[in-house]
């Protein structure tokens, strides 16, 4: 029994060590994420400015040399995300304007009680709260 307690204590110490490493790494990552966010915002501003300037100059492509490649106009298309309103509208259209059938079908699909609930069992470390001074 004593051996099992020592084994558990060893595992808990190892767990805490990993947990502390993760916390330190997350702090560093937050700093990098903040820097990345600023860099992306600045890049987006420049992107818009360059796009507008290329449009004014009626240029569809800029050659940047062998190493850097080129900049060209690019059009991407993506579909709008599914949302409640869109699904309700499509149900109504499917049932030719019959609101009762459309609402019943919508409720059948959208009702969270019809979806499975997945449980994940694990442990987590709860740190003591810092006292406010």
N, C-alpha and C positions, 0 to 999 in steps of 0.2 A: 504494500500500500504506500509506504513512504517513497519507494522508488518511483511509483506512478506519479506522485505529487511533484517530485523533483523533475521528472520528465515533462510534466505539464508546465511547471514554472520555467523550464528551459525553453519550451516552445513559445510561451507567452513573451519571454524576453526577446526571443528572435522576432516574433511578430511585432513587438513594439519598436525594435530596431528598424525593421522594414517600414513600418508606419512613419517613423521619424524621417527616414530617408525620402520617402514619398512626399512628405510635407515640405521638406527643404527643396526638393526638385520642383514641386508645384510652384513654389515662390519664384524660383528662377524662370520657370516656364511662363509665369504670369508677366514677368518683365519682358521676356521675348515676345509674348503675344501682344503686349501693349505697343512695343516698337514695331511689330509687324502690322498692327492695325493702322498706325500713323503712316507707315510707308505705303500701305495699300490705298489709304485715302488720298495721299499726295499723288500716287500713280494714277488714280482715277481722275483727279482734277486735270493732270497733264494729258491724259488720254482724251478727255473731252476737248481740251484746247487744241491738241494736235489734230483730232478728227475735224473740228471746225475749220482749222487752217487749211487742211488738205482739201476740204470741200470748197473753200474759197478759191484755192489755187487750181481746182479741178484736177487733182492728182489722186489716182486710185492706189498708187503703190510708191513706197519710198525704199530705195535700195540702201542698205546700211553697211555694205561690205561683206566680204566672205565670212568673217567670223560672226558678226551680229545678225546676219540674215536680212530681213526686210520687214517693213510695216505695210499692211494693206487693209483696205476696207473689208470688213467681215460682217456678214449678216447671219445671226443665229435665230432660230425659231424654237419656241417651246410652248407647250400647252399650258393653259391656266390650271391651277391646282383645283382639285375637287373640294367643294365646300358645301355647307348645308343648303344654301340658296340654290346653287346649281343643281344639286341632286333633287331637290323639291321641284324645281322647274322641269327637269327631264322626266321625272315621274308623272307630272301633270300632262306633259306632252305625250308620253307613252300611253296613258290611259285616256287620251283624246279629251282632256279637259274635265274628266270626272274627278272632282276634288276628293271625294270620299275614298275611292279606290287608290288614288295617288297618295293620299295621306296615310292610309293603312299600309301600303307598300313601303313608303318612306319610313314609317315607324318600325316596321319589321326589320328593315335594313339598318337603320340608324340607332335603334334602341340598344344601349350598352348592356342590358340584361341578356341579350342574345349572344354576346361574345364571351369567349373563355377567359377566365382569370388565371394567370400563371403566377405561381408563388416561387420565390427563390429564398431559400433559407441559408443564412450565413451568420457571421459575427461581425460586429463593428465596434470600433473604439470610440467611446464617448469621453471627450476631454472635459476636465472641470472648467466651469465658466470663470472668466476673469472678473474679479470684483471691480465695480465702478467706484472710483474715488471721488 
